[in-house]
Amino acid sequence: MDLGIAGRKAIVCASSKGLGKACALALAQAGCDVFVNGRDAKLLEATADEIRATGVAVVAIPGDIGDASVRAALLAACPAPDILVNNNGGPPPQPFNAITREDVLRGLEANMLTPIALAQAVIGGMKERRFGRIINITSSSVRAPIAGLDVSSGARAGLTAFLAATARAVARDNVTINSIQPGAFDTDRIRGTLVKQAASRGIDEAKVRAEREASIPAGRFGQATEFGQLCAFLASAQAGYITGQNILIDGGAFPGAF
Ligand SMILES: NC(=O)c1ccc[n+]([C@@H]2O[C@H](COP(=O)([O-])OP(=O)(O)OC[C@H]3O[C@@H](n4cnc5c(N)ncnc54)[C@H](OP(=O)(O)O)[C@@H]3O)[C@@H](O)[C@H]2O)c1
């Protein structure tokens, strides 16, 4: 399927590996020039090289996306983005009573204020050019709570609500704002949690993985490429009538009919 976005410019935050990288790769495969970012400059360069193999232009902007100067560098490299994929690392799991005010502020900064700042920076130009796709990577925990991920769920729910009215306000200008809510995906992030759970229970990591996968109706974790393809579709020319939505991609784990 031709997504109708060849030649478009896409900023993909936190994209040196995992879900962000999969989005950048899928957008590159659709013909977009991509601007990738991550803190580990070496890993980011390797990712940029991998994506360049698709034949598009790839620019790597290393640094913490929570840092205003890194966001400014991304926007200087790509002053007129057609597509913005907001992504960042997620707050670490913590017991409710151990969460400090500083933890909450850090989570809000990373997973709510940073994507809002980027959306504000790009939305005016998108409206003028009458094309824009803003896609936020949030979490299924926004829809169905996960104990220990309170900071993550709260900050991402805040982001979702914050952008909901603007999504309607800019729809007329062919600018859409949607979120993708991942369930369990087989990335380094989930692998890290499996290792910790296995250590704390004193059992094999493979057993923890098998248990987690068995609890998902699809019987497996999602693959990052599946996530990236959904992102590319939401960024496509054809997706202009989808806005203000939160698309769950979780192998059926959320148990509701709606
Ligand atoms: N995988 C899942 O099952 C799942 C489920 C629900 C929600 N999520 C959320 O989806 C997002 C992506 O998860 P993932 O599984 O793809 O994680 P991942 O595999 O750990 O990849 C995270 C990516 O973000 C970059 N990154 C992290 N912090 C950054 C920062 N401050 N500035 C710039 N880049 C940064 C990392 O590179 P550097 O470390 O080099 O910066 C890496 O490229 C996270 O917010 C996560 O909480 C994931």
The ligand as an SDF file (V2000), in Angstrom:
LIG
                    3D

 48 52  0  0  0  0  0  0  0  0999 V2000
    7.7500   -2.0590   25.1360 N   0  0  0  0  0  0  0  0  0  0  0  0
    6.5980   -2.0770   25.7560 C   0  0  0  0  0  0  0  0  0  0  0  0
    6.0440   -3.1700   25.9990 O   0  0  0  0  0  0  0  0  0  0  0  0
    5.9080   -0.8020   26.1680 C   0  0  0  0  0  0  0  0  0  0  0  0
    4.6110   -0.8810   26.6900 C   0  0  0  0  0  0  0  0  0  0  0  0
    3.9700    0.3010   27.0830 C   0  0  0  0  0  0  0  0  0  0  0  0
    4.6040    1.5190   26.9510 C   0  0  0  0  0  0  0  0  0  0  0  0
    5.8740    1.5500   26.4460 N   0  0  0  0  0  0  0  0  0  0  0  0
    6.5100    2.8700   26.3500 C   0  0  0  0  0  0  0  0  0  0  0  0
    6.9120    3.1240   25.0190 O   0  0  0  0  0  0  0  0  0  0  0  0
    8.1020    3.9250   25.0150 C   0  0  0  0  0  0  0  0  0  0  0  0
    9.1720    3.2230   24.1860 C   0  0  0  0  0  0  0  0  0  0  0  0
    9.4310    1.9670   24.7860 O   0  0  0  0  0  0  0  0  0  0  0  0
   10.4530    0.8990   24.1650 P   0  0  0  0  0  0  0  0  0  0  0  0
    9.9430   -0.4250   24.6000 O   0  0  0  0  0  0  0  0  0  0  0  0
   10.6690    1.1700   22.7420 O   0  0  0  0  0  0  0  0  0  0  0  0
   11.7770    1.2290   25.0120 O   0  0  0  0  0  0  0  0  0  0  0  0
   13.3040    0.8740   24.6520 P   0  0  0  0  0  0  0  0  0  0  0  0
   13.4010   -0.3360   23.8200 O   0  0  0  0  0  0  0  0  0  0  0  0
   13.9830    0.9080   25.9790 O   0  0  0  0  0  0  0  0  0  0  0  0
   13.7970    2.1210   23.7710 O   0  0  0  0  0  0  0  0  0  0  0  0
   13.7590    3.4160   24.2860 C   0  0  0  0  0  0  0  0  0  0  0  0
   14.3540    4.3700   23.2670 C   0  0  0  0  0  0  0  0  0  0  0  0
   14.2110    5.6870   23.7600 O   0  0  0  0  0  0  0  0  0  0  0  0
   15.4820    6.3210   23.8620 C   0  0  0  0  0  0  0  0  0  0  0  0
   15.4140    7.2280   25.0070 N   0  0  0  0  0  0  0  0  0  0  0  0
   15.1220    6.9160   26.2880 C   0  0  0  0  0  0  0  0  0  0  0  0
   15.1430    8.0110   27.0360 N   0  0  0  0  0  0  0  0  0  0  0  0
   15.4550    9.0410   26.2090 C   0  0  0  0  0  0  0  0  0  0  0  0
   15.6300   10.4420   26.4060 C   0  0  0  0  0  0  0  0  0  0  0  0
   15.4840   10.9980   27.6050 N   0  0  0  0  0  0  0  0  0  0  0  0
   15.9270   11.2050   25.3400 N   0  0  0  0  0  0  0  0  0  0  0  0
   16.0840   10.6580   24.1170 C   0  0  0  0  0  0  0  0  0  0  0  0
   15.9280    9.3440   23.8730 N   0  0  0  0  0  0  0  0  0  0  0  0
   15.6250    8.5480   24.9130 C   0  0  0  0  0  0  0  0  0  0  0  0
   16.4540    5.1630   24.0360 C   0  0  0  0  0  0  0  0  0  0  0  0
   17.7850    5.4790   23.6700 O   0  0  0  0  0  0  0  0  0  0  0  0
   18.8310    6.0270   24.7690 P   0  0  0  0  0  0  0  0  0  0  0  0
   18.6560    5.1880   25.9940 O   0  0  0  0  0  0  0  0  0  0  0  0
   20.1780    5.8840   24.1120 O   0  0  0  0  0  0  0  0  0  0  0  0
   18.4620    7.4500   25.0020 O   0  0  0  0  0  0  0  0  0  0  0  0
   15.8420    4.1700   23.0600 C   0  0  0  0  0  0  0  0  0  0  0  0
   16.1680    4.5110   21.7380 O   0  0  0  0  0  0  0  0  0  0  0  0
    8.4950    4.1010   26.4810 C   0  0  0  0  0  0  0  0  0  0  0  0
    7.9820    5.3270   26.9500 O   0  0  0  0  0  0  0  0  0  0  0  0
    7.7970    2.9650   27.1680 C   0  0  0  0  0  0  0  0  0  0  0  0
    7.5370    3.2260   28.5310 O   0  0  0  0  0  0  0  0  0  0  0  0
    6.5310    0.4290   26.0420 C   0  0  0  0  0  0  0  0  0  0  0  0
  1  2  1  0
  2  3  2  0
  2  4  1  0
  4  5  1  0
  4 48  2  0
  5  6  2  0
  6  7  1  0
  7  8  2  0
  8  9  1  0
  8 48  1  0
  9 10  1  0
  9 46  1  0
 10 11  1  0
 11 12  1  0
 11 44  1  0
 12 13  1  0
 13 14  1  0
 14 15  2  0
 14 16  1  0
 14 17  1  0
 17 18  1  0
 18 19  2  0
 18 20  1  0
 18 21  1  0
 21 22  1  0
 22 23  1  0
 23 24  1  0
 23 42  1  0
 24 25  1  0
 25 26  1  0
 25 36  1  0
 26 27  1  0
 26 35  1  0
 27 28  2  0
 28 29  1  0
 29 30  1  0
 29 35  2  0
 30 31  1  0
 30 32  2  0
 32 33  1  0
 33 34  2  0
 34 35  1  0
 36 37  1  0
 36 42  1  0
 37 38  1  0
 38 39  2  0
 38 40  1  0
 38 41  1  0
 42 43  1  0
 44 45  1  0
 44 46  1  0
 46 47  1  0
M  CHG  2   8   1  16  -1
M  END
$$$$
